[in-house]
Amino acid sequence: NMQPFDVCEMARQILISFEQKIDGKKLDVSFDCDSDNMFAVADRDSIYQILYNICDNAVKFSYEGGKLELSIKAQEKGKLLVSVYNEGQGISKEDIPYVFERFYKGDKSRGLDKTGVGLGMFIAKTIIDAHHQTIWVDSEYNKYCCFRFTLEAAKEQNQ
């Protein structure tokens, strides 16, 4: 269901929904949008699922007192870039190629994430691919992780 929606407002709502967990970990949160309202054309519910999942992982794998940054930036060629960065466990170089595979779970030895089954990032990639957009991750193990994905910007940004 491709419709214009305010991705900045969605991101704000998602961050607010994690307020208790963020406070519990004493995370230093920054939120940065190029403008107060930025509209994407996409399936709103699917993008919500992706952004919620990425933020959930970012909070879960952040170090106590670490940084959590969410940004949305206008790009060339009518795209928006959504980025979620956290200081924390990160992903090893060896694991990065498998992050978007079905049933992949990192940190098998210590098992910090006892709740997931390894489908979140696979589903995120499937949804982003269906939108003809891109998703990727940069990370340095035991330092940081940053998931980024693109969305099509609405032609009129004042929906």
TILUM-839737 format. One record per residue: x negated, y negated, z of N, C-alpha, C in turn. Coordinates in Angstrom, 2 decimals. Atoms other than C-alpha are relative to their C-alpha. Layout:
BEGIN
REC     n.xx     n.yy     n.zz    ca.xx    ca.yy    ca.zz     c.xx     c.yy     c.zz
REC        X        Y        Z        X        Y        Z        X        Y        Z
...
This chain:
BEGIN
REC     n.xx     n.yy     n.zz    ca.xx    ca.yy    ca.zz     c.xx     c.yy     c.zz
REC    -0.85     1.18     0.00     0.00     0.00     0.00    -0.90    -1.24     0.00
REC     0.94     1.11     0.15    -2.24    -2.77    -1.32     0.73    -1.34     0.15
REC    -0.62     1.28    -0.30    -1.16    -6.06     0.26    -1.05    -0.93     0.59
REC     0.91     0.92    -0.69    -2.97    -9.24     1.35     0.28    -0.01     1.50
REC    -0.13     0.14    -1.45    -3.61    -9.44     5.10    -1.25    -0.70     0.52
REC     1.08     0.76    -0.63    -5.80   -11.47     7.44    -0.91     0.97     0.75
REC     0.93    -0.96    -0.59    -8.79    -9.25     8.20    -0.66    -0.58     1.26
REC     0.56     0.62    -1.22   -10.15   -11.76    10.78     0.95     0.19     1.18
REC    -0.98    -0.20    -1.06    -6.93   -11.59    12.78     0.02     1.46     0.44
REC     0.04    -1.43    -0.33    -7.02    -7.78    12.60    -1.22     0.30     0.87
REC     1.24    -0.24    -0.76   -10.63    -7.77    13.85     0.12    -0.56     1.41
REC    -0.20     0.58    -1.34    -9.71   -10.09    16.75     0.87     0.92     0.86
REC    -0.90    -0.89    -0.73    -6.86    -7.77    17.76    -0.72     1.28     0.44
REC     0.74    -1.22    -0.33    -9.15    -4.73    17.65    -0.98    -0.28     1.14
REC     0.93     0.34    -1.08   -11.80    -6.44    19.79     0.74    -0.16     1.33
REC    -0.78     0.18    -1.23    -9.14    -7.45    22.32     0.43     1.35     0.57
REC    -0.44    -1.32    -0.48    -7.94    -3.83    22.49    -1.12     0.75     0.72
REC     1.15    -0.64    -0.65   -11.46    -2.83    23.62    -0.52    -0.81     1.20
REC     0.48     0.91    -1.03   -11.72    -5.59    26.24    -0.43     0.72     1.28
REC     0.33    -0.70    -1.25   -11.69    -3.22    29.23    -1.30     0.79    -0.14
REC     1.23    -0.77     0.21   -14.39    -0.94    27.78    -1.21    -0.92    -0.18
REC     1.07     0.98     0.22   -16.46    -3.95    26.67    -0.44    -0.59     1.34
REC     0.32     0.55    -1.33   -16.25    -5.47    30.16    -0.70     1.05     0.87
REC     0.58    -1.08    -0.78   -17.07    -2.10    31.72    -1.47     0.23    -0.32
REC     1.39    -0.17     0.41   -20.31    -1.94    29.74    -0.77    -1.32     0.02
REC     0.62     1.33    -0.07   -21.02    -5.67    30.20    -0.66    -0.38    -1.33
REC     0.55     0.28     1.33   -21.52    -6.08    26.44     0.07    -1.49    -0.30
REC     0.08     1.38     0.48   -22.54    -9.42    24.96     0.62     0.01    -1.40
REC    -0.76    -0.10     1.26   -19.93    -9.82    22.19    -0.06    -1.31    -0.77
REC    -0.15     1.16     0.87   -20.09   -12.18    19.24     0.91     0.37    -1.16
REC    -0.96    -0.18     1.08   -17.39   -12.60    16.61    -0.19    -1.16    -0.96
REC     0.34     1.04     0.95   -18.19   -14.51    13.45     0.70     0.22    -1.34
REC    -0.67     0.00     1.32   -15.86   -15.15    10.49    -0.36    -1.30    -0.69
REC     0.29     1.22     0.76   -16.64   -17.62     7.72     1.08    -1.06     0.21
REC    -1.08     0.93    -0.34   -13.24   -19.18     8.48     0.96     0.73     0.93
REC    -0.91    -0.61    -0.97   -10.46   -18.59    11.01     0.85     1.10    -0.59
REC    -0.85    -0.98     0.67    -8.40   -16.68     8.49    -0.64     0.37    -1.34
REC     0.55    -0.50     1.27    -9.80   -14.52     5.68     0.85     1.18    -0.43
REC    -0.94    -1.00     0.47    -7.51   -12.43     3.55    -0.63     0.99    -0.95
REC     0.43    -1.09     0.88    -8.30    -9.07     1.99     1.24     0.58    -0.65
REC    -1.08    -0.75     0.64    -6.19    -7.07    -0.44    -0.38     1.46     0.14
REC     0.31    -1.41    -0.29    -6.11    -3.50     0.83     1.20     0.61     0.71
REC    -1.00    -0.67    -0.81    -4.01    -0.95     2.66    -0.30    -0.35     1.46
REC     0.27     0.55    -1.33    -3.78    -2.71     6.04    -0.20     1.10     1.04
REC     0.08    -1.05    -1.01    -3.16     0.42     8.13    -1.28     0.82    -0.13
REC     1.23    -0.77     0.22    -6.08     2.28     6.55    -1.23    -0.78     0.44
REC     1.15     0.83    -0.38    -8.49    -0.62     7.06    -0.02    -0.16     1.52
REC    -0.07     0.06    -1.46    -7.28    -0.96    10.66    -0.64     1.26     0.59
REC     0.54    -1.29    -0.49    -8.09     2.74    11.20    -1.53     0.02    -0.09
REC     1.46     0.01     0.19   -11.62     2.28     9.79    -0.66    -0.95     1.00
REC     0.63     0.99    -0.86   -12.43    -0.89    11.73     0.13     0.39     1.47
REC    -0.18    -0.46    -1.37   -10.97     0.51    14.96    -1.00     1.11     0.32
REC     0.92    -1.13    -0.20   -13.03     3.71    14.58    -1.44    -0.48     0.12
REC     1.38     0.52    -0.04   -16.26     1.81    13.86    -0.23    -0.77     1.30
REC     0.14     0.75    -1.25   -15.68    -0.54    16.81    -0.02     0.93     1.21
REC    -0.02    -0.99    -1.08   -14.84     2.40    19.08    -1.37     0.65     0.15
REC     1.34    -0.59    -0.04   -18.13     4.07    18.16    -1.04    -1.01     0.48
REC     0.97     1.03    -0.39   -20.03     0.79    18.57     0.03    -0.22     1.51
REC    -0.11     0.18    -1.45   -18.70     0.32    22.11    -0.51     1.25     0.71
REC     0.36    -1.27    -0.65   -19.14     4.00    23.00    -1.51     0.21     0.05
REC     1.43    -0.30     0.10   -22.78     4.16    21.86    -0.89    -1.21     0.29
REC     0.79     1.18    -0.39   -23.85     0.68    23.06    -0.68     0.25     1.33
REC     0.65     0.02    -1.31   -26.35     0.28    25.85     0.77    -0.95     0.91
REC    -0.59     0.93    -0.95   -24.94    -1.32    28.99    -0.75    -1.32    -0.10
REC     0.60     1.33     0.13   -25.53    -5.06    28.64    -0.50    -0.31    -1.40
REC     0.46     0.20     1.37   -26.27    -4.68    24.92     0.89    -0.94    -0.79
REC    -0.75     0.88     0.89   -25.04    -6.77    22.01     0.99     0.81    -0.84
REC    -0.99    -0.51     0.93   -21.90    -6.05    20.00     0.40    -1.18    -0.86
REC    -0.30     1.10     0.90   -21.41    -8.23    16.94     0.92     0.48    -1.12
REC    -0.91    -0.28     1.10   -18.52    -8.22    14.48     0.04    -1.25    -0.87
REC    -0.03     1.16     0.89   -18.70   -10.46    11.42     0.73     0.33    -1.30
REC    -0.68    -0.10     1.30   -16.70   -11.06     8.26    -0.46    -1.19    -0.82
REC     0.61     1.03     0.84   -18.38   -12.98     5.46     0.52     0.12    -1.44
REC    -0.35     0.02     1.42   -17.31   -14.02     1.98    -1.25     0.31    -0.81
REC     1.10    -0.39     0.88   -19.50   -12.49    -0.73     0.31    -0.45    -1.43
REC    -0.22     0.29     1.42   -19.95   -13.08    -4.43     0.96     1.04    -0.58
REC    -0.86    -0.91     0.76   -17.59   -11.47    -6.93     1.26     0.39     0.75
REC    -1.29    -0.22    -0.63   -14.49   -11.79    -4.75     0.04     1.10     1.04
REC     0.04    -1.03    -1.03   -15.56    -9.52    -1.93    -0.18    -0.62     1.38
REC     0.27     0.33    -1.39   -15.58    -9.72     1.85    -0.90     1.09     0.56
REC     0.90    -0.95    -0.64   -18.32    -8.07     3.91     0.34     0.04     1.49
REC    -0.31    -0.21    -1.41   -17.28    -6.63     7.28    -1.17     0.76     0.61
REC     1.16    -0.62    -0.66   -20.16    -5.79     9.66     0.28     0.18     1.49
REC    -0.08    -0.27    -1.44   -20.17    -4.15    13.09    -1.37     0.49     0.44
REC     1.36    -0.27    -0.48   -23.54    -4.18    14.88     0.04     0.26     1.50
REC     0.13    -0.19    -1.44   -24.40    -2.76    18.27    -1.42     0.42     0.35
REC     1.27    -0.45    -0.54   -27.53    -2.33    20.35     0.31     1.25     0.82
REC    -0.28    -1.23    -0.73   -27.64     1.21    21.58    -0.71     1.19    -0.59
REC     0.59    -1.27     0.39   -28.27     4.80    20.70    -0.46     0.03    -1.45
REC     0.36    -0.01     1.42   -28.30     4.26    16.95     0.06     1.40    -0.60
REC    -0.02    -1.26     0.76   -28.69     7.02    14.37    -1.41     0.23    -0.52
REC     1.36    -0.30     0.47   -31.94     8.76    13.49    -0.06    -0.04    -1.53
REC     0.21     0.02     1.46   -33.41     8.43     9.99     0.44     1.31    -0.64
REC    -0.35    -1.33     0.53   -32.88    12.16     9.52     1.51     0.19    -0.10
REC    -1.46    -0.19    -0.03   -29.17    11.90    10.34     0.77    -0.96    -0.90
REC    -0.72     1.00     0.80   -28.27     8.79     8.30     0.62     0.56    -1.28
REC    -0.63    -0.51     1.23   -27.73    10.71     5.01     1.27     0.83     0.23
REC    -1.13    -0.89    -0.27   -25.10    12.88     6.74     1.15    -0.67     0.75
REC    -0.98     0.70    -0.84   -23.12    10.25     8.68     1.41     0.05    -0.59
REC    -1.33     0.07     0.62   -20.27    10.16     6.14     0.50     1.38    -0.46
REC    -0.44    -1.34     0.37   -20.00    13.95     5.75     1.03     0.52     0.98
REC    -1.06    -0.60    -0.81   -17.03    15.93     7.06    -0.60     0.82     1.14
REC     0.37    -0.71    -1.23   -17.48    17.28    10.63    -1.41    -0.31     0.48
REC     1.34     0.37    -0.49   -20.85    15.55    11.06     0.12    -0.70     1.35
REC     0.13     0.69    -1.28   -21.67    14.58    14.64    -1.48    -0.10     0.33
REC     1.38     0.18    -0.43   -24.98    13.08    15.66    -0.13     0.35     1.46
REC     0.27    -0.19    -1.42   -26.58    13.55    19.05     0.49     1.36     0.49
REC    -0.46    -1.34    -0.36   -25.91    17.29    19.11    -0.62     0.49     1.32
REC     0.67    -0.53    -1.19   -28.45    17.90    21.90     0.55    -0.57     1.29
REC    -0.48     0.61    -1.25   -27.17    15.42    24.48     1.52    -0.09     0.06
REC    -1.46     0.00     0.04   -23.55    15.30    23.33     0.66    -1.16     0.72
REC    -0.63     1.17    -0.63   -22.71    11.74    24.42     1.46    -0.13    -0.39
REC    -1.37     0.13     0.49   -19.58    11.83    22.28     0.69     1.34     0.13
REC    -0.68    -1.28    -0.23   -17.48    14.62    23.71     1.43    -0.02    -0.55
REC    -1.40     0.13     0.41   -14.22    13.33    22.20     0.21     0.22    -1.49
REC    -0.22    -0.05     1.45   -14.74    13.26    18.43    -0.27     1.36    -0.60
REC     0.25    -1.24     0.73   -14.75    16.03    15.88    -0.84    -0.22    -1.24
REC     0.86     0.26     1.14   -16.90    14.31    13.29     0.74    -0.30    -1.29
REC    -0.76     0.33     1.21   -14.19    13.16    10.90     0.14    -1.51    -0.22
REC    -0.25     1.43     0.10   -14.05     9.41    11.59    -0.70    -0.68    -1.16
REC     0.75     0.67     1.06   -16.80     8.27     9.24     0.28     0.64    -1.37
REC    -0.40    -0.65     1.25   -15.81    10.86     6.61     1.30    -0.63    -0.50
REC    -1.29     0.61     0.37   -12.26     9.44     6.64    -0.22    -1.45    -0.43
REC     0.30     1.39     0.37   -13.64     5.87     6.56    -0.55    -0.07    -1.42
REC     0.58     0.02     1.34   -15.73     6.65     3.47     1.04     0.37    -1.06
REC    -1.05    -0.41     0.93   -12.79     8.41     1.78     0.94    -1.17    -0.29
REC    -0.90     1.15     0.17   -10.56     5.37     2.37    -0.68    -1.12    -0.79
REC     0.72     1.07     0.69   -13.20     2.85     1.25    -0.21     0.38    -1.48
REC     0.15    -0.46     1.40   -13.90     4.95    -1.88     1.31    -0.16    -0.76
REC    -1.31     0.13     0.65   -10.15     4.97    -2.67     0.32    -1.47    -0.31
REC    -0.15     1.44     0.25   -10.27     1.15    -2.47    -1.03    -0.52    -1.01
REC     1.08     0.36     0.95   -13.22     1.16    -4.95    -0.96    -1.01     0.63
REC     0.92     0.86    -0.73   -15.39    -0.49    -2.29    -1.15     0.86     0.54
REC     1.21    -0.67    -0.47   -18.60     0.44    -0.45    -0.08    -0.07     1.51
REC     0.28    -0.04    -1.43   -19.49     1.49     3.10    -1.39     0.59     0.18
REC     1.34    -0.53    -0.26   -22.98     2.06     4.49    -0.40    -0.31     1.43
REC     0.49     0.19    -1.35   -24.99     2.14     7.70    -1.49    -0.25    -0.02
REC     1.42     0.22    -0.28   -28.35     0.76     8.82    -0.18     0.28     1.48
REC     0.20    -0.31    -1.40   -29.82     2.00    12.06    -1.46     0.29     0.29
REC     1.30    -0.44    -0.52   -32.95     2.47    14.10     0.30     0.71     1.31
REC    -0.34    -0.83    -1.15   -32.69     5.27    16.63    -0.48    -0.64     1.31
REC     0.24     0.58    -1.34   -32.54     4.09    20.26    -0.15    -1.52    -0.01
REC     0.06     1.47     0.06   -32.32     0.43    19.11     1.34    -0.60    -0.41
REC    -1.21     0.64     0.49   -29.30    -0.48    17.01     0.67     0.85    -1.07
REC    -0.74    -0.60     1.11   -26.67     0.56    14.50     0.88    -1.09    -0.60
REC    -0.86     0.98     0.65   -24.82    -1.55    11.93     0.74     0.66    -1.16
REC    -0.85    -0.49     1.08   -21.93    -0.30     9.83     0.53    -1.20    -0.75
REC    -0.51     1.08     0.86   -20.90    -2.48     6.88     0.90     0.61    -1.07
REC    -0.82    -0.40     1.14   -18.15    -2.22     4.31     0.55    -1.23    -0.69
REC    -0.56     1.10     0.79   -16.73    -4.39     1.56     1.50     0.20    -0.19
REC    -1.42     0.02     0.33   -13.14    -5.32     0.83     0.20    -1.01    -1.11
REC    -0.35     0.99     1.02   -11.54    -7.14    -2.07     0.64    -1.20     0.69
REC    -0.58     1.22    -0.56   -10.85   -10.75    -1.11     1.28    -0.33    -0.76
REC    -1.21     0.48     0.66    -7.36   -12.06    -1.80    -0.38    -1.23    -0.83
REC     0.33     1.12     0.89    -7.44   -14.56    -4.68     0.30    -1.34     0.70
REC    -0.37     1.20    -0.76    -5.64   -17.16    -2.53    -0.31     0.28     1.46
REC     0.37    -0.26    -1.39    -7.23   -17.35     0.91     0.93    -0.68     1.00
REC    -0.97     0.62    -0.92    -4.30   -19.30     2.35     1.35     0.70    -0.13
REC    -1.22    -0.80     0.18    -1.73   -16.51     2.29     1.06    -0.49     0.93
